[in-house]
Amino acid sequence: MTTDDLKTLHALIRSTGPENRRALFEELRKEFPIHHLEQEWHTTAEVILEAIARSGDLTKRGVRGVIAEASFKENIVNPLLQQGWQDKPITGNQAYDFLLDDSNGDIRIQVKMQRRKQQRPMLAIEANKRMFPLASNMWVVETQRTRGGKDNQGEATRPYRYGEFDLIAVSLYPSTNDWSKFRYTVAKWFIPDPESGDRVFKYQPVPKTPNEDWTDDLVESISWFRSGQKKRISKKS
């Protein structure tokens, strides 16, 4: 088929009605799977998406979390790889999702979703009024593991501890409807759990716009981390 033949075919498809285009699409779908997972699971993308649509909130939250990770890889990490950075493999069950190296050393990055409440972005003051009484105009991110448990000493394993990762990348999709948008800060700057100074408090306030604690530039956040500056992110709007 020549280029002119393809142009004619495209024009014919565009000129026909939606029912005919749908019938053509369904016929082509039999031959061309959208993703290799369809073959691995012996089903279709439509069935997989329907299963997610029928699932509960916890499952959907988990799916959104992995979409945030995939979006971070696609929109943030991949462009850096073209500049010579390395995306190193992670061994074991680590607290971080990405291990990047820009030739100046490794950076451990945890990716989290901005928290939602009732299908809208949650405010920090809604997450904890006692901790964030002045954060009525800030978003919030939940900084703890999805599942809880106890270690050999009986300590809770769900909270993160300082030093488990270097930076957090918060997906701003809930407030922007854009999976490519992230906000970053240094993990050492997190507000501590008032019950245990070596643990990170499970909620951290995120400003609606970048400030001296949070940036939309990953490279800038890495420079903050490497500066060794000691501080805590602000609880105030």
KAFEN-V898047 format. One record per residue. N is the residue number from 1. RES is the residue in one small letter. PHI is phi as a letter, one per 20 degrees, with the letter a starting at -180 (none if undefined). D_LAST is the distance of its C-alpha to the last C-alpha in whole Angstrom. Layout:
N/RES/PHI/D_LAST
N/RES/PHI/D_LAST
This chain:
1/m/none/61
2/t/e/61
3/t/f/58
4/d/f/59
5/d/f/60
6/l/f/56
7/k/f/55
8/t/f/58
9/l/f/56
10/h/f/53
11/a/f/54
12/l/f/56
13/i/f/53
14/r/f/51
15/s/e/53
16/t/e/54
17/g/f/52
18/p/f/49
19/e/f/52
20/n/f/54
21/r/f/51
22/r/f/50
23/a/f/53
24/l/f/53
25/f/f/50
26/e/f/51
27/e/f/54
28/l/f/52
29/r/f/50
30/k/f/53
31/e/e/53
32/f/c/50
33/p/f/47
34/i/f/44
35/h/b/43
36/h/f/45
37/l/f/44
38/e/f/46
39/q/f/49
40/e/f/48
41/w/e/47
42/h/l/50
43/t/b/48
44/t/d/46
45/a/f/42
46/e/f/42
47/v/f/43
48/i/f/41
49/l/f/38
50/e/f/40
51/a/f/39
52/i/f/36
53/a/f/35
54/r/e/37
55/s/f/35
56/g/f/33
57/d/f/29
58/l/f/29
59/t/f/31
60/k/f/30
61/r/f/26
62/g/f/29
63/v/f/30
64/r/f/27
65/g/f/26
66/v/f/29
67/i/f/28
68/a/f/25
69/e/f/27
70/a/f/30
71/s/f/28
72/f/f/26
73/k/f/30
74/e/f/31
75/n/e/28
76/i/d/27
77/v/f/30
78/n/g/33
79/p/f/32
80/l/f/32
81/l/f/35
82/q/f/37
83/q/e/36
84/g/o/38
85/w/f/35
86/q/d/36
87/d/d/35
88/k/e/36
89/p/f/38
90/i/d/36
91/t/d/38
92/g/n/38
93/n/e/35
94/q/e/32
95/a/e/28
96/y/d/28
97/d/d/29
98/f/c/30
99/l/c/31
100/l/d/31
101/d/c/33
102/d/d/33
103/s/n/36
104/n/d/34
105/g/p/34
106/d/f/32
107/i/c/29
108/r/e/28
109/i/c/25
110/q/e/24
111/v/d/23
112/k/c/21
113/m/e/20
114/q/g/16
115/r/f/17
116/r/d/18
117/k/b/19
118/q/l/22
119/q/m/22
120/r/b/19
121/p/f/15
122/m/e/14
123/l/e/11
124/a/f/9
125/i/f/10
126/e/f/13
127/a/f/14
128/n/a/14
129/k/f/13
130/r/f/15
131/m/f/13
132/f/c/9
133/p/f/10
134/l/d/6
135/a/d/5
136/s/f/6
137/n/c/5
138/m/c/6
139/w/f/9
140/v/b/12
141/v/c/15
142/e/e/18
143/t/d/19
144/q/b/23
145/r/f/26
146/t/f/27
147/r/d/30
148/g/e/30
149/g/r/33
150/k/c/35
151/d/e/36
152/n/f/40
153/q/e/38
154/g/n/37
155/e/e/33
156/a/f/31
157/t/e/30
158/r/f/28
159/p/f/25
160/y/e/24
161/r/d/25
162/y/g/24
163/g/n/27
164/e/f/27
165/f/b/26
166/d/e/24
167/l/c/21
168/i/d/20
169/a/d/20
170/v/e/17
171/s/f/19
172/l/e/17
173/y/g/20
174/p/g/19
175/s/d/16
176/t/c/19
177/n/l/22
178/d/c/23
179/w/f/24
180/s/e/24
181/k/e/20
182/f/c/19
183/r/c/16
184/y/c/17
185/t/b/16
186/v/e/18
187/a/f/19
188/k/f/20
189/w/e/17
190/f/g/16
191/i/f/15
192/p/f/18
193/d/f/20
194/p/f/20
195/e/e/24
196/s/b/25
197/g/f/24
198/d/e/25
199/r/d/24
200/v/e/20
201/f/f/18
202/k/f/19
203/y/d/15
204/q/c/12
205/p/f/9
206/v/c/9
207/p/f/7
208/k/f/9
209/t/c/10
210/p/g/12
211/n/b/11
212/e/f/12
213/d/d/12
214/w/c/13
215/t/c/15
216/d/e/17
217/d/d/20
218/l/g/22
219/v/f/24
220/e/f/22
221/s/f/20
222/i/f/24
223/s/f/24
224/w/f/21
225/f/f/23
226/r/f/26
227/s/f/25
228/g/m/25
229/q/f/22
230/k/d/21
231/k/a/17
232/r/c/14
233/i/f/11
234/s/f/8
235/k/e/7
236/k/d/4
237/s/f/0
